[in-house]
Amino acid sequence: MSLTLQQIIDEADTLVPNVYSPQEKVPWLNAINQDFFSIVKIPMVYTFNVAANNGEYTLPSDIRAKNIDKVHVGLIKYRSMLEEDVQPAQNYWVFDDSTNKLTLEPAPYKEDKGVVRYHRIA
């Protein structure tokens, strides 16, 4: 269900009677909306072709390490070296925000599809 701005104001006035005009409420609602969407993040997926024995890939500039939550190559999952407890012999990834380079260790052994799931501010 989607409400218009006027419907939101009408509902708020019904629940909490007040003396403020709609013209005063609109900037407040816009500020709340901006705060909400600066926190809420939309899940996005980036796919790329993986070459055999190549462990370094350049990702789009809107991806940040802190927003990546999954990295897969085919059926193989890579763990975050920064966020997870990576044990010896486990696959892991590292992302450099300054160069947009994703490093996969060990490098994939065959051609496949890589998938990075990340979150972008709405």
C-alpha positions as a Markdown table, in Angstrom:
| # | Residue | x | y | z |
|---|---|---|---|---|
| 1 | Met | 0.0 | 0.0 | 0.0 |
| 2 | Ser | 1.4 | 3.3 | -1.0 |
| 3 | Leu | 0.3 | 6.6 | 0.6 |
| 4 | Thr | 0.5 | 10.1 | -0.8 |
| 5 | Leu | 2.1 | 12.8 | 1.3 |
| 6 | Gln | -1.3 | 14.3 | 2.0 |
| 7 | Gln | -2.7 | 10.9 | 3.2 |
| 8 | Ile | 0.3 | 10.5 | 5.6 |
| 9 | Ile | -0.3 | 14.0 | 7.0 |
| 10 | Asp | -4.1 | 13.3 | 7.3 |
| 11 | Glu | -3.4 | 10.0 | 9.1 |
| 12 | Ala | -0.8 | 11.7 | 11.5 |
| 13 | Asp | -3.3 | 14.4 | 12.3 |
| 14 | Thr | -6.0 | 11.8 | 13.1 |
| 15 | Leu | -3.6 | 9.9 | 15.4 |
| 16 | Val | -2.0 | 12.9 | 17.0 |
| 17 | Pro | -4.1 | 16.1 | 16.7 |
| 18 | Asn | -1.8 | 19.2 | 16.4 |
| 19 | Val | -1.7 | 22.8 | 15.4 |
| 20 | Tyr | 0.9 | 22.6 | 12.7 |
| 21 | Ser | 0.0 | 23.3 | 9.1 |
| 22 | Pro | 0.7 | 21.0 | 6.2 |
| 23 | Gln | 3.3 | 23.5 | 4.9 |
| 24 | Glu | 5.2 | 23.1 | 8.2 |
| 25 | Lys | 5.0 | 19.3 | 8.1 |
| 26 | Val | 6.2 | 18.7 | 4.6 |
| 27 | Pro | 9.9 | 19.7 | 5.3 |
| 28 | Trp | 9.8 | 17.5 | 8.4 |
| 29 | Leu | 8.5 | 14.5 | 6.4 |
| 30 | Asn | 11.1 | 15.1 | 3.7 |
| 31 | Ala | 13.9 | 15.1 | 6.3 |
| 32 | Ile | 12.6 | 11.9 | 7.8 |
| 33 | Asn | 12.5 | 10.4 | 4.3 |
| 34 | Gln | 16.1 | 11.4 | 3.6 |
| 35 | Asp | 17.3 | 10.0 | 6.9 |
| 36 | Phe | 15.5 | 6.7 | 6.3 |
| 37 | Phe | 16.9 | 6.2 | 2.8 |
| 38 | Ser | 20.4 | 7.1 | 3.9 |
| 39 | Ile | 20.3 | 4.2 | 6.3 |
| 40 | Val | 18.2 | 1.7 | 4.3 |
| 41 | Lys | 20.3 | -0.1 | 1.7 |
| 42 | Ile | 19.1 | -1.9 | -1.4 |
| 43 | Pro | 20.7 | -5.3 | -2.2 |
| 44 | Met | 22.4 | -5.3 | -5.6 |
| 45 | Val | 24.2 | -8.0 | -7.5 |
| 46 | Tyr | 27.2 | -7.6 | -9.8 |
| 47 | Thr | 28.2 | -10.5 | -12.0 |
| 48 | Phe | 31.5 | -10.9 | -13.9 |
| 49 | Asn | 33.4 | -13.4 | -16.0 |
| 50 | Val | 36.1 | -15.3 | -14.1 |
| 51 | Ala | 39.2 | -16.5 | -15.9 |
| 52 | Ala | 41.1 | -19.6 | -14.8 |
| 53 | Asn | 44.0 | -18.8 | -12.5 |
| 54 | Asn | 43.2 | -15.1 | -12.3 |
| 55 | Gly | 42.4 | -13.8 | -8.8 |
| 56 | Glu | 42.1 | -10.1 | -9.4 |
| 57 | Tyr | 39.1 | -8.3 | -10.8 |
| 58 | Thr | 38.1 | -4.6 | -11.1 |
| 59 | Leu | 34.5 | -3.9 | -9.8 |
| 60 | Pro | 32.3 | -0.8 | -10.4 |
| 61 | Ser | 33.2 | 2.3 | -8.5 |
| 62 | Asp | 29.9 | 2.3 | -6.5 |
| 63 | Ile | 30.8 | -0.9 | -4.7 |
| 64 | Arg | 32.5 | -0.5 | -1.3 |
| 65 | Ala | 34.1 | -3.3 | 0.8 |
| 66 | Lys | 31.9 | -2.6 | 3.8 |
| 67 | Asn | 28.8 | -3.1 | 1.6 |
| 68 | Ile | 29.8 | -6.5 | 0.2 |
| 69 | Asp | 28.1 | -9.4 | 1.9 |
| 70 | Lys | 28.6 | -12.3 | -0.5 |
| 71 | Val | 31.2 | -13.4 | -3.1 |
| 72 | His | 30.7 | -16.6 | -5.1 |
| 73 | Val | 32.4 | -18.0 | -8.1 |
| 74 | Gly | 30.2 | -20.7 | -9.6 |
| 75 | Leu | 29.2 | -22.8 | -6.5 |
| 76 | Ile | 32.3 | -21.8 | -4.5 |
| 77 | Lys | 31.8 | -19.3 | -1.7 |
| 78 | Tyr | 34.5 | -16.9 | -0.8 |
| 79 | Arg | 34.6 | -15.5 | 2.8 |
| 80 | Ser | 35.4 | -11.9 | 3.8 |
| 81 | Met | 38.9 | -11.6 | 5.1 |
| 82 | Leu | 37.9 | -8.5 | 7.0 |
| 83 | Glu | 34.5 | -9.6 | 8.4 |
| 84 | Glu | 34.8 | -13.4 | 8.9 |
| 85 | Asp | 37.0 | -15.8 | 10.7 |
| 86 | Val | 38.9 | -17.3 | 7.8 |
| 87 | Gln | 40.7 | -20.5 | 8.5 |
| 88 | Pro | 43.7 | -21.9 | 6.7 |
| 89 | Ala | 42.7 | -23.5 | 3.3 |
| 90 | Gln | 39.4 | -21.6 | 3.1 |
| 91 | Asn | 38.6 | -19.4 | 0.2 |
| 92 | Tyr | 38.6 | -15.7 | 1.0 |
| 93 | Trp | 38.2 | -12.3 | -0.7 |
| 94 | Val | 39.6 | -8.8 | -0.1 |
| 95 | Phe | 38.4 | -5.6 | -1.7 |
| 96 | Asp | 40.4 | -2.4 | -2.0 |
| 97 | Asp | 38.1 | 0.6 | -2.1 |
| 98 | Ser | 40.8 | 2.9 | -3.5 |
| 99 | Thr | 41.5 | 0.8 | -6.6 |
| 100 | Asn | 38.1 | -1.1 | -6.8 |
| 101 | Lys | 40.1 | -4.4 | -7.0 |
| 102 | Leu | 38.6 | -7.6 | -5.7 |
| 103 | Thr | 41.2 | -10.2 | -4.9 |
| 104 | Leu | 40.1 | -13.9 | -4.6 |
| 105 | Glu | 42.4 | -16.3 | -2.8 |
| 106 | Pro | 43.0 | -18.9 | -4.1 |
| 107 | Ala | 42.4 | -17.8 | -7.7 |
| 108 | Pro | 39.6 | -19.7 | -9.4 |
| 109 | Tyr | 40.9 | -22.8 | -11.2 |
| 110 | Lys | 38.5 | -22.6 | -14.2 |
| 111 | Glu | 36.4 | -20.1 | -16.2 |
| 112 | Asp | 33.1 | -19.4 | -14.5 |
| 113 | Lys | 30.7 | -16.6 | -13.4 |
| 114 | Gly | 31.6 | -14.5 | -10.4 |
| 115 | Val | 28.8 | -12.9 | -8.3 |
| 116 | Val | 29.2 | -10.1 | -5.8 |
| 117 | Arg | 26.2 | -9.1 | -3.6 |
| 118 | Tyr | 26.5 | -5.7 | -2.1 |
| 119 | His | 24.2 | -3.0 | -0.7 |
| 120 | Arg | 23.7 | 0.4 | -2.1 |
| 121 | Ile | 22.2 | 3.4 | -0.3 |
| 122 | Ala | 18.6 | 3.9 | -1.5 |
